[in-house]
Amino acid sequence: MAFAVFLVVIGLAALVFGGELLVRGSVLLAVKARLSPLAIGVVVVGFGTSMPELATSVEAVLADAPQLAWGNIVGSNIANTLMILGGAALVSPFVLGGKGTIRDPLVGALAALLLLGATAFAWAGTLLGAAMLLALAIYLVVALKSERTAPVDPELDPESADLTPSGWTRPSLLTIAGLAILIAGGQALVSGSIDLARLVGLSETVIGLTVVAIGTSLPELVASVLAARKGESELAFGNVAGSNLYNILFIGGATMLLAPEPITREMLPLDLGVMTGAALLLLVLAWVAKRVTRWMGALMVLAYAAYLATLVVLAS
């Protein structure tokens, strides 16, 4: 009990510290690489903060429990959109603009519909897994090409003055260190949380969809909230959109390659329905509302709380 609490406390501290380093390094990388903060959020931060989900899912597949991996993917995407984006909006409302803010949620919604269809119609196989990985690779190439920005003039932006050819070192080290600390903190927190959940009698299913999903999503939460607090709303939004894509296409594709069997239909209609609805909500916010206000964020967090409460009631 005491060691589990210790892991939770250490994990939370590491998440906050690592998230601070990651946001600082990512913003500097965006300037140096002539990429928008949105692109860095999708490619670098989104990928890095998805590492806990990847590690958890691979471990589940190797332990001959691929359905736990799919539950982690679905639960993490729900948490990313409703809890993380909603929580970040409560800290600092988002104003969304630019083609990337529509493109990324659109691809994310299509990926969610693909996962929903694969589950409903029992699509499975190594070919599907390879297709998902190929789709992600094509998307990343297109996104990076379209998000290139003009070189920054050091006289207009003094903070970028030190980003000479040798100036990659500091932003790269900050980003790598931040990611490493985030991942380590997430693993410690998940381990401690699972032990505590078992001590209070929660089932494995509820633990997978709640504790593990929330725990592996905490790096995204910390990175997004800190980015929002610093006024980097594109970075925060890109982190969520990118993480959702990686979860389905990369982690899901890898899971399907390693364990080419149909996804459990137990997640229909509730879990996959909520995940797909959340993905479509993200698209509507980017395309129609073009903003995420505090009241919208509050409703998203409340919706996530209602989803968790429903899971607990159904499992009891």
N, C-alpha and C positions, 0 to 999 in steps of 0.2 A: 504493500500500500504506500509506504513512505517513498520507495524508489520510483513508483509510478508517478506520484505527485512531483518528485524531483525532475523526472524526465519532462513532464508537462511544463514546468516552470522554465527549465533550461531551453526547451524547444521554443517557447514563446519569446524569450529574450533573444535567441538566435534569429528568429524570424524578423523581429523588428530591426535588429542591427544589420542583418543581411539585406533586408529590403531597402534600407537607407542607402547602402553602398550600391546596390543594383540600380536603383533609380538614377543616382548621380552618374554612375558609369555609363548607363544607357543613353542618357541625354547627351553626354559628351561624344559617345560613339556616333549618334545620329548626326551631329554636326560634322564630325571628321569624315564619315562615310558618305556625306551628302545625301542622307536618307531622312525622310520625315520621322518625327517621333512615333507616328502611327506605325510605320514600317518596322522600326526597331522594336516597338511593343509587340507586334505580331510575330516577327521572326526571331529576335533574340530573347526578349523577356518572356513571350508566350511559350517558346520552346523550353527555356530554362526552368520556368516555374511548373512545367508539365512533367519534369523529371520524376517527382515523387509518384505521380500516377503511373508513369512508365515502369518504374522499379516495382511498384506494388503489383501491377498487372502481369509483368513478366514472372515475378515470383509466384503469383497465383497459377499461371499456366504451367510452370515447371513443377508445381505441387499438384498437378492434375486437377485444378479447380478453375478452368477458364471462365465459368459463369460468374465467379467472384470478380474476375477482371472486367467483364462487361458491366457488372453492377457498379464497379468503381468508376468506369468511364461515364456511364449515364448519370450516376449521382454527382460526380464532379462537375459535369456540364451544367446540371441544374443549379448547383451551388455557385458556380462561376457567374452565371447570368443573374440569378435572383439575389443571392446573398452578397456576392462580391461587387458587382456593378451597382446594385442598390445601396450597399454600404458606402462605396466610394462617392456616390452621388449625394449621400447625406453629409459627407465631409465637405465636398465641393461640387456643386452642380456642373454638368457637362454641357458645353455647346459644341455640337458636332458639325463638321464641314469637310468638304473634299471628297473625291471619288472613292478613296479607300474606305471611308466610313460606311459606304453603301456596299461596296464590293465584298468586304470581309464578312459582314453579317449575312449577305446573300449566299455566299459559298457555305457559310456555317449552317444556314437553314437547309440548303440542299443536302449537306452531309447528314444533318439530323433526319431528314426525310428518308435518305438512303438507309440509315440504320433502322428506322422504324419499319421500312419496307422489308429489309432483310430479315427482321425478326418476325413480322407478320406472315411472310411467305416462305420462311425457313430457307432463305438463300444462304449458302455457305460454300466454302471451298478455298483452296489456295489461290485460285484465279481471282476471286473476289478480294482477298487480302492484298494481292499484288496490284489490282486495279485501284484500291484505296490509296496505297502508297504512291503509285504513279500519279494519281490525281493531286495529291498533296505536293509532289515535286513540281508538277506543271504550274500549280497555283503559286508556289513560292517564286518561281522564275518570273512569272508575269507580274506579281506584286512588287518584287524588287526592281524590275525594270521601270514600272510606272511610278514608283515613289522616289525616284532620284530627284534631288533638288539642286539649285544653283550653288556654286561655291560661296562660302560665307566670307565676307570682307572683314578682316580683323579690326579695321578702324570703326566699323559699324557695330561689331559684336566683340568687345574686348575679351570676353570669356573664352572665345575660340582662338585667341591669338597664339596660344602655346601649342595648337594642334598642327604642328609642322610634321613633315614625314616621320620624324622621330617621336612625334607627340601621340602616337597610338598607345604607348606603354601605359600611361596612367589610366585612361578610360577603360582599356582592356583589362588591366589588373583589377580595377574597381568592379567591373562587371563580373569577371570570373570569380573574384572573392565573394561578391554578393550572392551569386548563384550557389556557390559551394556552401556558404553559411545557411542560406535559405533551405537548401535540400537537406542538410544535416539537421537543422532545426525542425523541419517538417517530419523527418523520420523519427526523431526523438519524441515529438509531440504525438504522432500517430501511435507509436509503441506504448507510451504512457497512457494515452486515452483509451486504447483497446483494453489494456489491463484493468483500468478503472471501470470501463463499461461491463466487463465480464464479472467484476466483483459485485456490481449492483444487479446482475442477472439479465442483461440484454442478450437477445439471441444473435447468432452469427449473421443472419440476414439483415437484421436491423443495424448491427455494427457495421456491416459492409456498406450499406446505403447511407448511413448517417455519419458515424464516427470516422470511418476510413475515408469516405468521400469528402467530408468537411476537412479532415486533417490534411489530406493530400492537396486540398484546394487553398489551404492557408497561405502558402507562398504567393499565390495570385492575389489573395485578399490584401496581404501586407503591401505587396508591390503596387497594387492599384490604389489603395488608400493613400499611401505616401506620395504617389505620383499626383493624385488629385489634390492633395494638400499643397503641393508645390506648384500647382497650376498647370501641370502636364496632363491635361485631360485626354489628349490623343494617345499618349503612352498608356494611360490607364485603360482606355477603351480598347486599344490594340492588344493589350495583354489578355483581356478577357476573350476577345474575338479569336486571337491566335491560339490561346490555350484550348478553346473549344474545338477548333479545327484539328489541332494536334491530337487531342484526346480521341476523336472519332477516326480520322484518316490515318494517323501515324500509329497510335497505340492500338486502336481497333484493327487496323490493317495488319500490324505485327501479331496481334493476338489471333486473328483469323488464319494467318500463315502458319503459326506454331500449333494451333488447335483448330483445324478446319471443320468445325461442327456447328450446327444451328445454334443461334442465340436463344437462351431460355425465354419462353413466352410468359413466364411469371411476371415480367416487367410490363406486360400489357394488361390493361390500358394505362394504368396510373403513371408509372415511372417514365416510360418512353413517351407517353402523352404529354406529361409535364415538361420533359426535356425538349420535345419538338415545339410545344407552345412557347417555351421560353426563348428558343432560337428564333421563332417568328416574331416574338415581341421585340427582340433585339433589332431585327430588320425594320420593323415599323418605327421604332424610336429613331433609328438612323435615317430612314428614308422620308418619313412623314413629319415626325415631331422635330427632328434635327437637334434634339437636346434631351438631357435627362435631369429633371429638376429634383429638388429635395422631396417633394410630395410623391413624385414617381418612384424615387428610391425607397421611400418609406413603404409604399404599397408593394414593391418588389420584395423587400425584406419580410414584410408581413405574409406575403404569399408563400415564401420559403418556410416560414415558421408553421404555416398551416399545412404545408406538404409534410414536414417532419412530424407534426402532430398526427396526421392521417396515417403515416407509416407506423407509428408507435401503437395507435389504436388497432390497426389491422393485424399487427403482429402479436398483440396481447390476447 
